[in-house]
Amino acid sequence: MKEIDGLIQGMRFIKERKRIILSYSGPTHSFISLDCVKSLTLPVSKLPFDLSVATLSKEKLVTSITYFNCPLVYQGVSYLIDLI
């Protein structure tokens, strides 16, 4: 695992498949690319509104697609997270 300015890169398991994950230790937002969603065939939900979130790059992300309760395994511990 590598950490630079709060940005953490490491291997995690999503749906029992190993992936390189970038996470930020500050905000509680968890983002996933649409390409990764498609490759993992994750079930997505459409929010009844557009969600606008500021990112580290100071750009605004707007989406209405999310994946609730995604199983994530890190260092042998299972978590359920919501992905935007």
N, CA, C and O atoms as CSV, one atom per row, in Angstrom:
chain,resi,resn,atom,element,x,y,z
A,1,MET,N,N,0.848,-1.166,0.000
A,1,MET,CA,C,0.000,0.000,0.000
A,1,MET,C,C,0.900,1.238,0.000
A,1,MET,O,O,1.905,1.288,0.709
A,2,LYS,N,N,0.524,2.233,-0.804
A,2,LYS,CA,C,1.305,3.451,-0.941
A,2,LYS,C,C,0.407,4.650,-0.622
A,2,LYS,O,O,-0.734,4.700,-1.081
A,3,GLU,N,N,0.910,5.623,0.166
A,3,GLU,CA,C,0.121,6.798,0.505
A,3,GLU,C,C,0.886,8.064,0.164
A,3,GLU,O,O,2.045,8.224,0.548
A,4,ILE,N,N,0.221,8.979,-0.571
A,4,ILE,CA,C,0.795,10.272,-0.921
A,4,ILE,C,C,-0.273,11.321,-0.668
A,4,ILE,O,O,-1.340,11.273,-1.281
A,5,ASP,N,N,-0.005,12.276,0.231
A,5,ASP,CA,C,-0.935,13.364,0.544
A,5,ASP,C,C,-2.361,12.872,0.808
A,5,ASP,O,O,-3.320,13.467,0.317
A,6,GLY,N,N,-2.504,11.805,1.570
A,6,GLY,CA,C,-3.828,11.295,1.913
A,6,GLY,C,C,-4.440,10.384,0.868
A,6,GLY,O,O,-5.460,9.748,1.132
A,7,LEU,N,N,-3.836,10.304,-0.330
A,7,LEU,CA,C,-4.329,9.411,-1.380
A,7,LEU,C,C,-3.657,8.054,-1.196
A,7,LEU,O,O,-2.430,7.955,-1.211
A,8,ILE,N,N,-4.461,7.014,-1.024
A,8,ILE,CA,C,-3.940,5.678,-0.732
A,8,ILE,C,C,-4.194,4.758,-1.914
A,8,ILE,O,O,-5.316,4.668,-2.412
A,9,GLN,N,N,-3.145,4.076,-2.361
A,9,GLN,CA,C,-3.267,3.092,-3.441
A,9,GLN,C,C,-2.942,1.727,-2.873
A,9,GLN,O,O,-1.922,1.550,-2.206
A,10,GLY,N,N,-3.809,0.760,-3.137
A,10,GLY,CA,C,-3.561,-0.583,-2.650
A,10,GLY,C,C,-4.494,-1.584,-3.299
A,10,GLY,O,O,-5.424,-1.202,-4.010
A,11,MET,N,N,-4.251,-2.864,-3.058
A,11,MET,CA,C,-5.074,-3.924,-3.610
A,11,MET,C,C,-6.235,-4.204,-2.665
A,11,MET,O,O,-6.045,-4.321,-1.454
A,12,ARG,N,N,-7.428,-4.310,-3.218
A,12,ARG,CA,C,-8.635,-4.650,-2.467
A,12,ARG,C,C,-9.421,-5.655,-3.295
A,12,ARG,O,O,-9.208,-5.784,-4.501
A,13,PHE,N,N,-10.322,-6.360,-2.644
A,13,PHE,CA,C,-11.200,-7.285,-3.344
A,13,PHE,C,C,-12.602,-6.702,-3.416
A,13,PHE,O,O,-13.177,-6.327,-2.395
A,14,ILE,N,N,-13.150,-6.624,-4.620
A,14,ILE,CA,C,-14.537,-6.223,-4.848
A,14,ILE,C,C,-15.199,-7.393,-5.565
A,14,ILE,O,O,-14.744,-7.821,-6.625
A,15,LYS,N,N,-16.265,-7.898,-4.983
A,15,LYS,CA,C,-16.945,-9.083,-5.525
A,15,LYS,C,C,-15.957,-10.216,-5.770
A,15,LYS,O,O,-16.000,-10.894,-6.797
A,16,GLU,N,N,-15.070,-10.400,-4.806
A,16,GLU,CA,C,-14.080,-11.478,-4.822
A,16,GLU,C,C,-13.083,-11.370,-5.973
A,16,GLU,O,O,-12.421,-12.350,-6.313
A,17,ARG,N,N,-12.974,-10.183,-6.575
A,17,ARG,CA,C,-11.985,-9.959,-7.638
A,17,ARG,C,C,-11.019,-8.882,-7.175
A,17,ARG,O,O,-11.434,-7.820,-6.709
A,18,LYS,N,N,-9.733,-9.160,-7.305
A,18,LYS,CA,C,-8.694,-8.246,-6.851
A,18,LYS,C,C,-8.603,-7.043,-7.776
A,18,LYS,O,O,-8.538,-7.191,-8.997
A,19,ARG,N,N,-8.599,-5.859,-7.193
A,19,ARG,CA,C,-8.518,-4.612,-7.953
A,19,ARG,C,C,-7.570,-3.647,-7.255
A,19,ARG,O,O,-7.434,-3.664,-6.032
A,20,ILE,N,N,-6.910,-2.797,-8.058
A,20,ILE,CA,C,-6.132,-1.693,-7.500
A,20,ILE,C,C,-7.133,-0.588,-7.191
A,20,ILE,O,O,-7.887,-0.156,-8.062
A,21,ILE,N,N,-7.128,-0.143,-5.953
A,21,ILE,CA,C,-8.086,0.868,-5.502
A,21,ILE,C,C,-7.319,2.111,-5.069
A,21,ILE,O,O,-6.319,2.022,-4.356
A,22,LEU,N,N,-7.796,3.258,-5.505
A,22,LEU,CA,C,-7.295,4.538,-5.015
A,22,LEU,C,C,-8.336,5.082,-4.061
A,22,LEU,O,O,-9.509,5.185,-4.418
A,23,SER,N,N,-7.929,5.430,-2.861
A,23,SER,CA,C,-8.877,6.006,-1.912
A,23,SER,C,C,-8.227,7.205,-1.253
A,23,SER,O,O,-7.002,7.326,-1.214
A,24,TYR,N,N,-9.049,8.074,-0.744
A,24,TYR,CA,C,-8.582,9.296,-0.101
A,24,TYR,C,C,-9.041,9.263,1.332
A,24,TYR,O,O,-10.216,9.011,1.600
A,25,SER,N,N,-8.151,9.510,2.251
A,25,SER,CA,C,-8.465,9.366,3.666
A,25,SER,C,C,-9.306,10.510,4.228
A,25,SER,O,O,-9.680,10.477,5.401
A,26,GLY,N,N,-9.609,11.516,3.416
A,26,GLY,CA,C,-10.388,12.658,3.891
A,26,GLY,C,C,-11.889,12.442,3.771
A,26,GLY,O,O,-12.515,11.967,4.719
A,27,PRO,N,N,-12.484,12.779,2.628
A,27,PRO,CA,C,-13.937,12.697,2.471
A,27,PRO,C,C,-14.464,11.265,2.528
A,27,PRO,O,O,-13.700,10.303,2.454
A,28,THR,N,N,-15.759,11.147,2.657
A,28,THR,CA,C,-16.381,9.829,2.746
A,28,THR,C,C,-16.932,9.365,1.409
A,28,THR,O,O,-17.684,8.392,1.366
A,29,HIS,N,N,-16.581,10.029,0.324
A,29,HIS,CA,C,-17.059,9.631,-0.997
A,29,HIS,C,C,-16.232,8.469,-1.528
A,29,HIS,O,O,-15.006,8.476,-1.416
A,30,SER,N,N,-16.891,7.480,-2.099
A,30,SER,CA,C,-16.198,6.353,-2.713
A,30,SER,C,C,-16.623,6.285,-4.176
A,30,SER,O,O,-17.785,6.013,-4.479
A,31,PHE,N,N,-15.683,6.532,-5.075
A,31,PHE,CA,C,-15.985,6.579,-6.498
A,31,PHE,C,C,-15.528,5.305,-7.183
A,31,PHE,O,O,-14.579,4.658,-6.739
A,32,ILE,N,N,-16.201,4.946,-8.263
A,32,ILE,CA,C,-15.808,3.821,-9.085
A,32,ILE,C,C,-16.051,4.208,-10.539
A,32,ILE,O,O,-17.031,4.887,-10.848
A,33,SER,N,N,-15.174,3.785,-11.420
A,33,SER,CA,C,-15.357,4.122,-12.835
A,33,SER,C,C,-16.447,3.246,-13.445
A,33,SER,O,O,-16.672,2.120,-13.002
A,34,LEU,N,N,-17.115,3.769,-14.455
A,34,LEU,CA,C,-18.146,2.991,-15.139
A,34,LEU,C,C,-17.554,1.767,-15.823
A,34,LEU,O,O,-18.220,0.737,-15.919
A,35,ASP,N,N,-16.308,1.861,-16.302
A,35,ASP,CA,C,-15.644,0.699,-16.897
A,35,ASP,C,C,-15.479,-0.420,-15.872
A,35,ASP,O,O,-15.678,-1.592,-16.192
A,36,CYS,N,N,-15.116,-0.060,-14.642
A,36,CYS,CA,C,-14.963,-1.058,-13.583
A,36,CYS,C,C,-16.320,-1.648,-13.206
A,36,CYS,O,O,-16.426,-2.852,-12.969
A,37,VAL,N,N,-17.345,-0.825,-13.151
A,37,VAL,CA,C,-18.709,-1.298,-12.867
A,37,VAL,C,C,-19.117,-2.342,-13.898
A,37,VAL,O,O,-19.658,-3.392,-13.554
A,38,LYS,N,N,-18.851,-2.040,-15.169
A,38,LYS,CA,C,-19.213,-2.962,-16.249
A,38,LYS,C,C,-18.408,-4.257,-16.176
A,38,LYS,O,O,-18.968,-5.340,-16.343
A,39,SER,N,N,-17.095,-4.159,-15.928
A,39,SER,CA,C,-16.258,-5.366,-15.900
A,39,SER,C,C,-16.610,-6.278,-14.723
A,39,SER,O,O,-16.447,-7.495,-14.814
A,40,LEU,N,N,-17.086,-5.705,-13.633
A,40,LEU,CA,C,-17.474,-6.494,-12.463
A,40,LEU,C,C,-18.961,-6.853,-12.474
A,40,LEU,O,O,-19.441,-7.564,-11.591
A,41,THR,N,N,-19.675,-6.363,-13.467
A,41,THR,CA,C,-21.139,-6.528,-13.575
A,41,THR,C,C,-21.837,-6.209,-12.252
A,41,THR,O,O,-22.606,-7.008,-11.718
A,42,LEU,N,N,-21.540,-5.014,-11.746
A,42,LEU,CA,C,-22.134,-4.580,-10.485
A,42,LEU,C,C,-23.563,-4.095,-10.709
A,42,LEU,O,O,-23.838,-3.431,-11.708
A,43,PRO,N,N,-24.466,-4.415,-9.801
A,43,PRO,CA,C,-25.840,-3.928,-9.916
A,43,PRO,C,C,-25.908,-2.467,-9.461
A,43,PRO,O,O,-25.590,-2.160,-8.312
A,44,VAL,N,N,-26.310,-1.591,-10.333
A,44,VAL,CA,C,-26.364,-0.175,-9.986
A,44,VAL,C,C,-27.811,0.269,-9.762
A,44,VAL,O,O,-28.757,-0.343,-10.259
A,45,SER,N,N,-27.945,1.341,-9.006
A,45,SER,CA,C,-29.245,1.947,-8.738
A,45,SER,C,C,-29.222,3.375,-9.243
A,45,SER,O,O,-28.184,4.036,-9.213
A,46,LYS,N,N,-30.349,3.843,-9.698
A,46,LYS,CA,C,-30.467,5.233,-10.147
A,46,LYS,C,C,-31.060,6.043,-9.004
A,46,LYS,O,O,-32.131,5.724,-8.489
A,47,LEU,N,N,-30.349,7.089,-8.620
A,47,LEU,CA,C,-30.849,7.991,-7.585
A,47,LEU,C,C,-31.978,8.843,-8.152
A,47,LEU,O,O,-31.999,9.107,-9.354
A,48,PRO,N,N,-32.915,9.279,-7.317
A,48,PRO,CA,C,-34.007,10.114,-7.810
A,48,PRO,C,C,-33.595,11.582,-7.995
A,48,PRO,O,O,-34.448,12.460,-8.132
A,49,PHE,N,N,-32.281,11.836,-7.998
A,49,PHE,CA,C,-31.757,13.199,-8.133
A,49,PHE,C,C,-30.343,13.112,-8.697
A,49,PHE,O,O,-29.742,12.037,-8.702
A,50,ASP,N,N,-29.815,14.221,-9.166
A,50,ASP,CA,C,-28.418,14.296,-9.583
A,50,ASP,C,C,-27.579,14.676,-8.365
A,50,ASP,O,O,-27.890,15.640,-7.666
A,51,LEU,N,N,-26.523,13.919,-8.116
A,51,LEU,CA,C,-25.630,14.159,-6.999
A,51,LEU,C,C,-24.407,14.899,-7.515
A,51,LEU,O,O,-23.755,14.443,-8.455
A,52,SER,N,N,-24.093,16.025,-6.916
A,52,SER,CA,C,-22.946,16.833,-7.309
A,52,SER,C,C,-21.902,16.785,-6.193
A,52,SER,O,O,-22.195,17.111,-5.043
A,53,VAL,N,N,-20.670,16.370,-6.547
A,53,VAL,CA,C,-19.606,16.192,-5.560
A,53,VAL,C,C,-18.343,16.869,-6.058
A,53,VAL,O,O,-17.980,16.725,-7.225
A,54,ALA,N,N,-17.667,17.609,-5.182
A,54,ALA,CA,C,-16.375,18.203,-5.523
A,54,ALA,C,C,-15.293,17.137,-5.343
A,54,ALA,O,O,-15.330,16.376,-4.377
A,55,THR,N,N,-14.332,17.078,-6.268
A,55,THR,CA,C,-13.265,16.080,-6.213
A,55,THR,C,C,-11.942,16.736,-5.835
A,55,THR,O,O,-11.840,17.960,-5.753
A,56,LEU,N,N,-10.921,15.892,-5.605
A,56,LEU,CA,C,-9.595,16.403,-5.265
A,56,LEU,C,C,-9.025,17.303,-6.342
A,56,LEU,O,O,-8.258,18.221,-6.048
A,57,SER,N,N,-9.397,17.044,-7.592
A,57,SER,CA,C,-8.870,17.847,-8.696
A,57,SER,C,C,-9.628,19.163,-8.839
A,57,SER,O,O,-9.428,19.896,-9.807
A,58,LYS,N,N,-10.491,19.459,-7.883
A,58,LYS,CA,C,-11.295,20.697,-7.855
A,58,LYS,C,C,-12.374,20.711,-8.929
A,58,LYS,O,O,-13.017,21.736,-9.153
A,59,GLU,N,N,-12.574,19.576,-9.594
A,59,GLU,CA,C,-13.635,19.477,-10.587
A,59,GLU,C,C,-14.871,18.893,-9.927
A,59,GLU,O,O,-14.781,18.163,-8.940
A,60,LYS,N,N,-16.021,19.225,-10.484
A,60,LYS,CA,C,-17.270,18.745,-9.939
A,60,LYS,C,C,-17.725,17.503,-10.701
A,60,LYS,O,O,-17.709,17.478,-11.932
A,61,LEU,N,N,-18.128,16.480,-9.962
A,61,LEU,CA,C,-18.646,15.253,-10.539
A,61,LEU,C,C,-20.160,15.260,-10.319
A,61,LEU,O,O,-20.632,15.501,-9.208
A,62,VAL,N,N,-20.911,14.994,-11.382
A,62,VAL,CA,C,-22.363,14.928,-11.283
A,62,VAL,C,C,-22.811,13.555,-11.789
A,62,VAL,O,O,-22.478,13.157,-12.905
A,63,THR,N,N,-23.568,12.836,-10.960
A,63,THR,CA,C,-24.040,11.518,-11.334
A,63,THR,C,C,-25.366,11.229,-10.653
A,63,THR,O,O,-25.742,11.895,-9.688
A,64,SER,N,N,-26.054,10.253,-11.154
A,64,SER,CA,C,-27.270,9.769,-10.488
A,64,SER,C,C,-27.221,8.250,-10.372
A,64,SER,O,O,-28.232,7.606,-10.093
A,65,ILE,N,N,-26.022,7.679,-10.590
A,65,ILE,CA,C,-25.856,6.229,-10.543
A,65,ILE,C,C,-25.011,5.861,-9.326
A,65,ILE,O,O,-23.993,6.499,-9.059
A,66,THR,N,N,-25.428,4.841,-8.595
A,66,THR,CA,C,-24.691,4.399,-7.418
A,66,THR,C,C,-24.811,2.885,-7.259
A,66,THR,O,O,-25.703,2.257,-7.830
A,67,TYR,N,N,-23.910,2.317,-6.482
A,67,TYR,CA,C,-23.973,0.906,-6.121
A,67,TYR,C,C,-23.952,0.848,-4.605
A,67,TYR,O,O,-22.926,1.121,-3.983
A,68,PHE,N,N,-25.086,0.492,-4.009
A,68,PHE,CA,C,-25.211,0.442,-2.559
A,68,PHE,C,C,-24.708,-0.888,-2.004
A,68,PHE,O,O,-24.886,-1.937,-2.622
A,69,ASN,N,N,-24.079,-0.832,-0.834
A,69,ASN,CA,C,-23.641,-2.019,-0.094
A,69,ASN,C,C,-22.710,-2.932,-0.889
A,69,ASN,O,O,-22.904,-4.146,-0.937
A,70,CYS,N,N,-21.703,-2.333,-1.507
A,70,CYS,CA,C,-20.696,-3.095,-2.240
A,70,CYS,C,C,-19.796,-3.821,-1.241
A,70,CYS,O,O,-19.250,-3.194,-0.334
A,71,PRO,N,N,-19.634,-5.149,-1.401
A,71,PRO,CA,C,-18.729,-5.877,-0.498
A,71,PRO,C,C,-17.270,-5.594,-0.869
A,71,PRO,O,O,-16.847,-5.841,-1.999
A,72,LEU,N,N,-16.520,-5.081,0.086
A,72,LEU,CA,C,-15.112,-4.748,-0.113
A,72,LEU,C,C,-14.322,-5.449,0.979
A,72,LEU,O,O,-14.680,-5.364,2.154
A,73,VAL,N,N,-13.244,-6.146,0.605
A,73,VAL,CA,C,-12.400,-6.836,1.581
A,73,VAL,C,C,-11.032,-6.172,1.590
A,73,VAL,O,O,-10.392,-6.026,0.548
A,74,TYR,N,N,-10.594,-5.774,2.772
A,74,TYR,CA,C,-9.290,-5.146,2.942
A,74,TYR,C,C,-8.625,-5.758,4.161
A,74,TYR,O,O,-9.167,-5.702,5.265
A,75,GLN,N,N,-7.454,-6.338,3.964
A,75,GLN,CA,C,-6.680,-6.999,5.008
A,75,GLN,C,C,-7.534,-8.024,5.767
A,75,GLN,O,O,-7.475,-8.117,6.993
A,76,GLY,N,N,-8.320,-8.781,5.015
A,76,GLY,CA,C,-9.113,-9.851,5.590
A,76,GLY,C,C,-10.398,-9.419,6.284
A,76,GLY,O,O,-11.127,-10.257,6.814
A,77,VAL,N,N,-10.680,-8.127,6.284
A,77,VAL,CA,C,-11.891,-7.618,6.926
A,77,VAL,C,C,-12.881,-7.185,5.847
A,77,VAL,O,O,-12.516,-6.462,4.920
A,78,SER,N,N,-14.130,-7.626,5.967
A,78,SER,CA,C,-15.169,-7.282,4.996
A,78,SER,C,C,-15.899,-6.014,5.409
A,78,SER,O,O,-16.223,-5.813,6.579
A,79,TYR,N,N,-16.147,-5.167,4.425
A,79,TYR,CA,C,-16.884,-3.926,4.639
A,79,TYR,C,C,-17.978,-3.839,3.571
A,79,TYR,O,O,-17.854,-4.430,2.498
A,80,LEU,N,N,-19.038,-3.106,3.868
A,80,LEU,CA,C,-20.038,-2.754,2.868
A,80,LEU,C,C,-19.938,-1.262,2.666
A,80,LEU,O,O,-20.088,-0.489,3.612
A,81,ILE,N,N,-19.681,-0.845,1.418
A,81,ILE,CA,C,-19.555,0.575,1.127
A,81,ILE,C,C,-20.502,0.943,-0.024
A,81,ILE,O,O,-20.884,0.093,-0.829
A,82,ASP,N,N,-20.862,2.197,-0.082
A,82,ASP,CA,C,-21.666,2.715,-1.190
A,82,ASP,C,C,-20.715,3.385,-2.167
A,82,ASP,O,O,-19.891,4.211,-1.775
A,83,LEU,N,N,-20.829,3.027,-3.438
A,83,LEU,CA,C,-19.966,3.585,-4.472
A,83,LEU,C,C,-20.751,4.537,-5.358
A,83,LEU,O,O,-21.898,4.271,-5.717
A,84,ILE,N,N,-20.123,5.641,-5.701
A,84,ILE,CA,C,-20.714,6.621,-6.607
A,84,ILE,C,C,-20.048,6.443,-7.947
A,84,ILE,O,O,-20.371,7.157,-8.897
